[in-house]
Amino acid sequence: MEKIKLNKKFIVGITLVSAMGGLLFGYDWVVIGGAKPFYERFFDIAQSPYLQGWAMSSALIGCLFGAMISGYLTDRFGRKIPLIGAAALFTIAAVGTGAANQFTLFIIFRLIGGLGIGLASALSPMYIAEISPASMRGRLVSVNQLTIVIGILAAQIINYLIADKFQEGATGDMILRSWNVQTGWRWMFWAGTIPALLFFILAFLIPESPRFLGKSGKWDAALRILERVGGHEYAIQEKNNIAETLKGTQPKVEWKALTNKKIRPVLVLGIVLAIFQQWCGINVIFNYAEEIFTSAGYSVNDMLFNIVITGTVNLIFTLLAMRMVDSWGRRKLMLLGSAGLAIIYFMLGTSYFFELKGLAILILVMVAIATYAMTLAPITWVILSEIFPNSIRGAAMAIATTALWIACFVLTYTFPILNKLLNASGTFWLYAFICLSGFLFILKKLPETKGKSLEEIEKMEN
């Protein structure tokens, strides 16, 4: 057999296009935070906690529905068409949210944006995993997390630049008539139209997943794409591997197949890992950000400082994860992340219990963000994209992603309650216990998948 020579330009190109779903996921998720003080005054909801909360969380409802329908869409239409659909939803949401003059319309377009996020969060990593050679898959799927981080940074920077220009201290009715309240927040949302439109156009140029084509019986088309990835010998080898794992399966997923005894353990693994990524406690860090930075002598309201510190740490350690995921492996990084966060949270809880303040707490927070960015944040998506069998991957990924968004909602909803009941120290200790439990679960249940094709992973699970 001739030595396989991968077409890295082609592989990286289609990965970057697909990962634009992650970029828009990150941007759309964060942009509302910078716009919040201004659209609340425009829509006159600044004194209504219920409407404020609904404005901030409405996209999450869209996320849940987007994740839920992603399995049906990927099973029926493949990976490419739903990706185009997600790009269209992002574009509509960016234009419509910025143009809204009524609060109800604003919410409708936030729901549409949430649908895009839900679809992209399931589709982008799955598509990248299905198109990637085993030796590069971890790094390439991690690109999706990198683009999420870049999208978050872009939203923070754009929010800062737009608001900073026109925020010279007016009061009362002058604030309502100010450029920020009347127009500035709109440009924060409209700025997302450019990458959304670019994603929509470029998504037409990427190929369909060869694994979906194989499952649909379109082997000639699948072979052509696999040949572009790694040449003729690579294509034949991958085609045979895919065909073997699809023996005896139906072209269309029967949802009852997900309850099969052979499928159940890997589905449970995916759901638990998705929930754990949310419940590992990193959102506690961000909820405590103002108190933590203030106690260290800084103001979290300084948006530029927030970008430089948390954004830079997040970006650097996501890049580090991309270098390590295919050498260290998924299992080691997940164990490192869960154990590391457990120790950090225990130390933070103890610091709050003894009322310690200052630089030590700030350092612990930065280490926690770095640990999460290097491990659980990107690696969970890598694992979810590769552990499910070819025949049910779209449906299983939809279930795991839906579980992730439900967990995100539960975490966000219960945090104030936990904080009131347990105080800062008890809350951090609780999340330390969750991370320790996650460590033990991963140690017992998660196999190493680095360097294996998706079909080899499937055989390993059976």
C-alpha positions, 0 to 999 in steps of 0.5 A, spaced: 500 500 500 502 506 498 504 511 503 497 515 505 499 523 503 493 527 506 491 533 503 491 538 509 489 544 505 483 541 503 482 538 510 483 544 514 479 549 509 473 545 510 474 544 518 475 552 518 468 553 514 464 548 519 468 551 525 465 558 523 458 555 526 463 555 533 465 562 532 458 565 531 456 560 537 461 564 541 459 571 538 451 570 539 452 567 546 456 573 549 454 579 544 448 580 548 452 582 555 455 588 552 448 590 549 444 589 555 445 596 559 442 599 552 437 595 550 434 594 557 433 602 557 430 602 549 425 597 551 423 600 558 425 593 562 430 596 566 426 595 572 423 589 570 427 583 573 423 578 569 423 581 562 431 582 563 431 575 565 427 573 559 431 577 554 438 574 557 435 567 557 431 566 551 436 564 546 437 558 551 430 556 549 432 556 542 438 552 543 434 547 546 430 546 540 436 547 535 439 541 539 433 537 539 431 537 532 439 536 529 438 529 530 432 529 525 435 534 520 442 530 520 439 523 519 434 526 513 438 531 510 445 530 512 450 534 515 451 540 510 444 542 509 443 543 516 449 547 517 447 552 511 440 552 515 444 554 521 448 559 518 441 562 515 439 562 522 445 566 525 444 571 519 437 572 520 438 573 527 443 578 527 439 583 522 433 582 526 435 583 533 439 589 531 433 592 527 427 590 532 423 596 535 419 592 539 421 587 545 417 581 542 420 582 536 427 582 539 425 576 543 423 572 537 430 574 533 433 571 540 430 565 539 432 564 532 439 565 534 438 560 539 436 555 534 442 557 530 447 556 536 443 549 538 444 546 531 451 549 530 453 546 537 451 539 535 453 539 527 460 543 527 464 538 531 460 532 528 461 534 521 469 535 522 470 529 526 466 525 520 471 528 515 477 528 519 483 523 518 484 519 525 491 522 526 488 529 526 481 529 528 482 531 535 486 537 533 481 539 528 475 538 532 478 542 537 478 548 532 471 548 533 472 550 541 477 555 538 473 559 534 467 559 540 473 562 544 475 567 538 467 569 537 467 570 545 473 575 544 470 578 538 463 580 541 467 583 547 472 587 543 466 589 538 461 591 544 467 595 548 469 599 541 462 601 540 460 603 547 466 606 549 466 611 543 459 614 545 458 613 553 460 620 555 456 621 562 449 623 560 443 622 565 436 621 566 432 622 559 439 624 555 441 617 556 434 614 553 436 619 547 443 617 547 446 614 541 448 607 545 441 606 547 437 608 540 443 605 535 449 603 539 446 596 541 443 595 534 450 595 531 453 590 536 448 585 533 449 587 526 456 586 526 455 579 527 452 579 520 458 579 516 461 572 519 454 569 518 453 571 511 460 569 510 459 562 513 452 561 509 456 562 502 462 558 504 457 552 507 455 551 500 462 550 498 464 544 503 462 537 501 457 532 504 460 528 510 462 521 507 460 517 513 453 520 511 453 518 504 456 511 505 450 510 510 445 513 505 448 508 500 452 513 496 458 510 496 461 513 489 460 520 492 463 518 499 469 515 495 470 521 491 470 526 498 475 521 501 480 521 495 480 528 496 482 527 503 487 522 503 488 519 496 485 513 493 488 508 498 486 512 504 479 512 500 478 505 499 481 503 506 476 508 510 470 506 505 471 499 507 471 500 515 465 505 514 461 499 510 463 494 515 460 498 521 454 499 517 452 492 516 445 490 518 443 497 520 438 501 516 439 508 512 434 512 516 435 511 524 430 508 528 430 512 534 428 505 538 435 503 536 438 508 541 435 504 547 439 497 544 443 494 550 450 495 546 448 502 544 446 504 551 452 505 555 456 509 550 449 514 550 449 514 557 457 516 557 456 522 552 450 524 556 454 524 563 460 528 559 455 533 556 452 534 563 459 534 567 462 539 562 456 544 564 456 542 572 463 542 573 463 549 575 466 554 571 460 558 570 460 559 578 467 562 576 464 567 571 458 569 576 463 570 582 467 574 577 465 581 579 467 579 587 473 576 585 476 581 581 474 587 586 477 583 592 483 583 588 483 590 587 481 590 580 474 592 577 470 587 572 466 593 569 473 595 565 471 591 559 478 591 556 481 588 562 476 583 562 478 581 555 485 582 556 485 577 562 480 572 561 479 572 554 487 571 553 487 566 558 482 562 555 485 563 548 492 561 550 490 554 553 485 552 548 491 553 543 495 549 548 489 543 548 489 543 540 497 541 541 496 536 546 489 532 544 492 528 539 499 527 543 496 526 550 490 523 548 482 525 551 482 521 557 488 524 560 486 531 559 479 530 561 482 526 568 487 532 568 481 537 568 476 534 573 482 533 578 485 540 577 478 543 578 476 539 584 483 541 587 482 549 585 475 549 587 476 546 594 482 551 595 477 557 593 471 555 597 477 554 603 479 561 601 472 564 602 470 560 608 476 564 612 475 570 608 481 571 604 482 576 599 486 579 594 491 576 589 491 569 591 484 568 589 485 572 582 490 567 581 486 561 583 481 563 578 485 564 572 488 557 573 481 555 573 479 558 567 486 555 564 484 548 566 477 548 563 480 551 557 485 546 556 481 540 558 473 540 559 471 545 554 474 543 548 475 535 549 468 534 551 466 536 544 472 532 541 469 526 545 462 527 543 463 527 536 467 521 535 464 516 540 457 514 537 457 509 532 456 511 525 449 509 524 446 513 530 451 518 530 446 524 528 441 522 533 446 520 539 449 527 538 443 531 538 441 527 545 447 529 548 447 536 546 440 537 548 442 534 555 448 539 555 443 545 554 438 543 559 444 542 564 446 549 562 439 552 564 439 548 570 446 550 572 444 558 571 437 557 574 440 554 581 446 558 582 443 564 585 439 559 590 445 555 591 449 561 593 444 563 598 443 557 601 451 555 601 454 561 601 461 562 596 465 557 600 459 552 600 458 553 593 465 552 591 466 546 595 459 543 592 462 544 585 469 541 587 465 534 589 462 534 582 468 535 579 471 529 584 465 525 582 466 526 574 474 524 575 472 517 578 466 516 572 471 518 567 477 514 570 472 508 570 468 509 564 472 513 558 476 509 554 482 512 550 480 514 543 486 518 540 489 516 533 483 511 532 478 512 526 471 512 528 470 505 526 475 503 530 472 506 536 466 503 534 469 496 534 472 498 541 466 499 544 462 493 542 
